[in-house]
Amino acid sequence: MWLEQYHPVRTLQYRFRRSGDSLELVHARVEQYARSVPVCDLHFSPALPDFRRPFSGRFSGRYVLDVNGQKSHATGVVEAQSGADGAT
């Protein structure tokens, strides 16, 4: 499922994967007016958990960030853990 916020100067796009009641973030993109490629294109593998709800254990995944058409400009690891009180 894609969600989009449009503005004449820039567009924000988010792609989520449904997992039961949760929406897991797979991809985020920023497009700018009059640019042929996205200024930011961010991919998560696996998808980020839905931070609106507590999740079990610790999440660890990889990300790849393309900047202004430069593929794999940045790569790394993203980690998250849901606390006992539900805070992430």
MARZA-542542 format. One line per field, with one value per residue: residue number from 1; residue in one letter; x, y, z of N, C-alpha, C, CB in turn. Coordinates in pm, 1 decimal, padded with zeros to 6 digits. Glycine has a CB too. Layout:
seq <- NUM;...
type <- A;...
n.xx <- X;...
n.yy <- Y;...
n.zz <- Z;...
ca.xx <- X;...
ca.yy <- Y;...
ca.zz <- Z;...
c.xx <- X;...
c.yy <- Y;...
c.zz <- Z;...
cb.xx <- X;...
cb.yy <- Y;...
cb.zz <- Z;...
This chain:
seq <- 1;2;3;4;5;6;7;8;9;10;11;12;13;14;15;16;17;18;19;20;21;22;23;24;25;26;27;28;29;30;31;32;33;34;35;36;37;38;39;40;41;42;43;44;45;46;47;48;49;50;51;52;53;54;55;56;57;58;59;60;61;62;63;64;65;66;67;68;69;70;71;72;73;74;75;76;77;78;79;80;81;82;83;84;85;86;87;88
type <- M;W;L;E;Q;Y;H;P;V;R;T;L;Q;Y;R;F;R;R;S;G;D;S;L;E;L;V;H;A;R;V;E;Q;Y;A;R;S;V;P;V;C;D;L;H;F;S;P;A;L;P;D;F;R;R;P;F;S;G;R;F;S;G;R;Y;V;L;D;V;N;G;Q;K;S;H;A;T;G;V;V;E;A;Q;S;G;A;D;G;A;T
n.xx <- 00083.9;00064.8;00119.2;00073.5;00188.3;00122.0;00267.8;00310.2;00586.5;00724.6;00697.9;00602.5;00636.7;00527.3;00565.5;00388.1;00361.4;00103.2;00047.6;-00139.3;-00306.1;-00118.3;00099.0;00379.9;00675.5;00820.9;00943.3;01046.6;01015.5;01130.2;01032.7;01119.4;01013.5;01059.1;01277.8;01441.5;01492.0;01429.3;01502.8;01559.8;01558.0;01459.3;01506.4;01395.5;01495.9;01445.9;01104.1;01028.3;00897.4;00560.0;00555.2;00358.2;00250.4;00332.2;00592.7;00728.4;01039.5;01354.4;01414.0;01604.8;01737.8;01829.0;01915.3;01900.4;02000.4;01931.4;02051.2;01967.7;01967.5;02200.8;02282.4;02268.9;02392.9;02415.0;02433.8;02323.3;02246.5;01941.5;01796.1;01557.5;01371.5;01106.2;00988.3;00904.5;00692.4;00570.1;00678.3;00879.3
n.yy <- -00115.5;00214.4;00536.5;00881.1;01215.4;01504.6;01798.8;02100.4;02155.2;01935.2;01578.5;01331.1;00988.9;00678.7;00335.0;00068.7;-00254.5;-00474.6;-00650.2;-00844.4;-00648.3;-00455.7;-00209.6;-00223.9;-00053.5;-00037.2;00114.8;00445.1;00757.0;01064.2;01305.1;01577.0;01885.3;01923.5;01751.9;01471.2;01232.2;01068.1;01261.8;01140.0;00803.9;00543.3;00221.2;-00056.3;-00365.1;-00648.0;-00519.5;-00233.4;-00268.6;-00197.1;00088.9;00200.6;00022.8;-00206.6;-00447.4;-00777.1;-00864.1;-00773.7;-00567.5;-00588.2;-00471.9;-00405.6;-00112.9;00071.0;00360.1;00569.8;00859.5;01140.6;00992.2;00846.8;00530.8;00320.5;00503.6;00529.9;00280.8;00059.0;-00047.1;-00074.2;-00058.2;-00155.3;-00166.6;-00284.3;-00160.0;-00266.9;-00110.4;-00057.8;00144.1;00244.7
n.zz <- 00000.0;-00092.2;00042.8;-00000.6;00016.0;-00134.2;-00262.0;-00443.8;-00464.5;-00360.8;-00318.0;-00091.3;-00042.8;00082.7;00128.7;00253.0;00405.7;00473.3;00772.9;00933.2;01164.2;01151.1;00998.1;00811.1;00740.2;00427.7;00227.6;00155.2;-00007.1;-00150.2;-00369.2;-00576.5;-00719.7;-01066.8;-01085.7;-01218.5;-01094.2;-00778.3;-00484.1;-00251.4;-00168.9;00008.4;00131.3;00321.5;00466.8;00645.5;00629.7;00837.2;01168.8;01282.7;01451.1;01600.8;01774.1;02041.4;01991.0;01975.7;02123.2;01973.7;01695.4;01401.7;01108.9;00763.8;00573.2;00267.5;00108.0;-00152.5;-00309.3;-00486.1;-00725.2;-00704.3;-00655.7;-00370.2;-00196.0;00076.1;00327.4;00585.0;00923.1;01092.1;01409.6;01656.3;01960.1;02152.1;02450.3;02790.0;02870.7;02635.4;02485.7;02207.0
ca.xx <- 00000.0;00138.3;00058.6;00143.7;00154.8;00163.2;00280.0;00367.5;00732.2;00780.4;00603.8;00650.1;00569.1;00560.8;00505.5;00371.0;00312.7;00009.3;00074.4;-00250.1;-00351.3;-00001.3;00154.3;00525.6;00734.2;00912.4;01008.2;01009.9;01074.0;01104.2;01050.4;01119.9;00968.7;01151.9;01392.2;01408.3;01507.6;01398.9;01615.5;01584.7;01486.9;01503.8;01450.3;01421.8;01486.5;01302.4;01025.8;01026.3;00771.5;00466.0;00595.3;00240.5;00215.7;00446.0;00625.4;00807.5;01182.8;01433.7;01414.6;01728.4;01725.6;01921.4;01856.5;01978.8;01954.4;01975.5;02042.0;01978.5;01997.0;02321.2;02238.4;02341.1;02475.2;02438.9;02375.2;02347.7;02157.9;01846.2;01754.8;01453.2;01327.4;00985.9;01007.0;00798.2;00577.8;00518.3;00752.6;00976.0
ca.yy <- 00000.0;00340.6;00659.3;00991.7;01352.9;01583.5;01944.3;02138.0;02160.1;01803.8;01470.9;01226.8;00861.5;00571.6;00205.5;-00017.5;-00390.3;-00513.2;-00773.4;-00843.1;-00510.9;-00367.8;-00159.3;-00226.8;00036.8;-00103.6;00206.0;00586.8;00829.7;01207.8;01357.8;01722.6;01947.3;01940.4;01660.5;01348.5;01117.8;01104.2;01316.6;01042.6;00678.5;00465.0;00085.4;-00134.8;-00509.5;-00657.1;-00399.6;-00189.7;-00301.9;-00087.3;00148.5;00245.9;-00082.3;-00284.5;-00569.1;-00865.2;-00875.7;-00666.1;-00567.0;-00547.4;-00485.4;-00327.0;-00010.6;00123.6;00494.6;00629.2;01005.0;01208.3;00894.9;00769.1;00406.7;00272.6;00613.1;00494.1;00154.0;00040.0;-00130.3;-00003.6;-00145.4;-00103.1;-00261.2;-00241.7;-00172.8;-00330.5;-00019.1;-00041.0;00247.5;00191.2
ca.zz <- 00000.0;-00100.3;00093.2;-00064.6;00050.4;-00250.0;-00256.0;-00573.8;-00461.8;-00330.9;-00289.1;-00000.7;-00068.5;00176.4;00094.1;00369.3;00387.2;00579.6;00846.3;01028.8;01188.8;01147.8;00872.2;00820.3;00640.8;00335.0;00133.8;00164.1;-00120.6;-00160.3;-00504.7;-00578.1;-00843.8;-01179.5;-01077.1;-01291.6;-01004.3;-00639.4;-00408.5;-00145.5;-00193.0;00122.7;00132.0;00442.3;00447.9;00620.7;00658.4;00977.1;01235.5;01307.3;01578.4;01675.3;01870.5;02091.4;01916.5;02061.9;02100.1;01915.3;01549.2;01336.6;00964.4;00682.2;00487.3;00155.7;00075.8;-00279.0;-00300.3;-00616.2;-00829.2;-00671.7;-00593.1;-00251.4;-00143.9;00216.3;00371.0;00727.1;01003.9;01178.2;01518.7;01744.6;02062.0;02221.1;02594.4;02868.1;02877.0;02500.0;02413.3;02111.8
c.xx <- 00089.9;00055.7;00141.0;00094.0;00211.3;00166.7;00343.8;00521.0;00794.6;00667.4;00671.9;00569.5;00620.6;00491.9;00507.2;00325.7;00220.3;00053.0;-00028.2;-00304.5;-00238.7;00034.0;00305.5;00584.5;00840.9;00999.7;00958.3;01083.9;01035.3;01133.5;01037.1;01081.0;01085.1;01278.7;01352.3;01419.8;01470.5;01522.8;01654.4;01497.8;01540.9;01430.6;01491.5;01404.9;01532.2;01233.3;01033.3;00894.3;00685.9;00495.3;00477.1;00201.5;00342.0;00470.2;00719.4;00954.6;01246.6;01429.0;01552.3;01712.4;01825.1;01845.1;01955.4;01917.6;02016.6;01953.3;02065.0;02021.1;02122.9;02277.9;02329.7;02436.7;02510.1;02370.6;02402.6;02245.7;02068.0;01798.9;01649.0;01415.5;01206.3;01005.1;00887.7;00673.9;00517.9;00590.1;00855.4;01100.7
c.yy <- 00123.8;00452.0;00773.9;01124.3;01439.5;01731.4;01984.5;02136.7;02022.6;01705.3;01369.7;01100.8;00757.0;00444.4;00116.9;-00155.2;-00420.9;-00645.6;-00779.1;-00702.0;-00409.5;-00325.1;-00148.8;-00144.4;-00035.1;-00002.0;00348.1;00661.4;00977.5;01248.9;01509.0;01772.2;01959.7;01855.1;01529.1;01222.9;01161.8;01161.5;01222.8;00920.5;00577.5;00331.4;00013.5;-00283.1;-00579.4;-00525.5;-00365.0;-00229.3;-00176.6;-00030.0;00205.7;00145.9;-00151.5;-00407.0;-00651.1;-00862.9;-00751.1;-00679.8;-00521.8;-00572.9;-00395.4;-00218.8;00025.8;00257.5;00539.0;00780.0;01064.5;01112.8;00813.3;00646.1;00369.0;00377.5;00588.3;00360.6;00140.2;-00050.9;-00038.7;-00103.3;-00076.3;-00211.7;-00201.9;-00266.1;-00237.2;-00243.0;00007.9;00065.4;00182.0;00276.5
c.zz <- 00000.0;-00037.1;00037.8;-00010.4;-00061.9;-00214.4;-00388.4;-00578.1;-00437.8;-00299.6;-00197.8;-00027.7;00030.0;00131.1;00218.0;00325.6;00504.3;00640.4;00959.1;01041.2;01171.8;01005.9;00889.5;00706.6;00559.3;00261.7;00158.7;00053.6;-00112.5;-00303.4;-00499.0;-00716.7;-00942.6;-01168.4;-01141.7;-01205.7;-00862.7;-00569.5;-00294.5;-00171.4;-00091.4;00127.3;00260.4;00412.3;00575.7;00655.3;00807.1;01041.6;01253.4;01445.7;01656.4;01782.8;01920.8;02002.6;02003.1;02022.0;02042.6;01763.4;01502.0;01187.8;00893.2;00607.9;00377.6;00119.1;-00055.7;-00267.7;-00438.5;-00727.5;-00806.5;-00592.7;-00476.7;-00196.2;00003.0;00244.4;00519.8;00790.9;01085.1;01283.1;01602.4;01843.4;02131.0;02370.0;02663.0;02875.4;02739.2;02420.3;02322.2;02112.8
cb.xx <- -00096.2;00173.0;00053.1;00126.1;00212.6;00068.5;00366.1;00318.9;00778.4;00880.0;00553.5;00637.9;00591.6;00519.2;00582.0;00270.5;00431.1;-00136.1;00223.7;-00205.2;-00409.6;00117.9;00091.2;00578.9;00794.4;00834.0;00981.1;01044.2;01026.9;01190.9;00946.6;01258.3;00907.1;01191.0;01437.9;01498.2;01654.0;01346.4;01580.8;01555.8;01505.8;01481.9;01497.5;01327.8;01571.6;01241.1;00879.2;01047.9;00798.5;00316.4;00697.3;00122.9;00119.6;00421.6;00690.2;00753.6;01209.0;01581.2;01302.1;01852.2;01583.6;01997.8;01816.8;01980.4;01989.3;01897.5;02144.8;02077.8;02008.1;02425.4;02234.5;02418.5;02401.8;02386.1;02433.6;02348.5;02238.7;01724.5;01875.0;01328.4;01441.1;00860.3;01033.2;00847.6;00619.4;00373.9;00821.7;00916.5
cb.yy <- -00001.3;00375.3;00662.5;00986.5;01394.7;01559.2;01993.6;02275.0;02256.6;01812.3;01403.0;01270.8;00814.6;00608.3;00137.0;00043.1;-00494.0;-00524.0;-00778.8;-00896.4;-00499.4;-00437.0;-00019.8;-00372.9;00160.8;-00188.1;00163.2;00646.8;00768.2;01290.5;01296.1;01777.7;02085.9;02085.4;01638.7;01335.1;01061.4;00981.0;01456.1;01103.0;00627.4;00542.7;00005.1;-00092.0;-00555.7;-00772.5;-00419.1;-00036.6;-00368.6;-00136.0;00257.3;00268.8;-00185.7;-00328.5;-00536.6;-01008.6;-00989.0;-00669.5;-00474.1;-00623.6;-00452.9;-00417.2;00114.7;00024.5;00593.8;00567.9;01061.6;01323.6;00964.1;00855.2;00293.4;00145.8;00748.5;00605.8;00031.6;00171.7;-00226.8;00056.0;-00185.3;-00055.4;-00292.7;-00316.5;-00037.6;-00361.8;00112.5;-00008.3;00345.6;00184.4
cb.zz <- 00121.0;-00247.6;00251.3;-00216.6;00192.9;-00369.1;-00129.7;-00611.2;-00354.8;-00212.5;-00420.2;00149.3;-00215.7;00322.0;-00024.9;00468.0;00377.9;00524.9;00901.5;01167.2;01328.8;01211.5;00832.2;00816.1;00709.2;00234.1;-00013.2;00306.0;-00256.2;-00057.9;-00604.4;-00537.2;-00815.7;-01191.1;-00928.5;-01412.3;-01009.1;-00562.0;-00353.2;-00004.4;-00342.8;00253.2;00006.9;00557.5;00325.9;00701.6;00615.3;00987.6;01372.2;01296.5;01554.2;01580.6;01806.9;02237.9;01776.4;02055.8;02009.8;01967.6;01491.9;01394.7;00919.4;00582.8;00569.2;00032.1;00189.1;-00403.5;-00197.8;-00607.1;-00958.0;-00590.0;-00696.3;-00284.7;-00159.6;00313.6;00290.4;00797.4;01096.8;01095.6;01605.9;01664.0;02164.6;02167.4;02655.1;03008.9;02941.4;02505.4;02511.7;01970.3
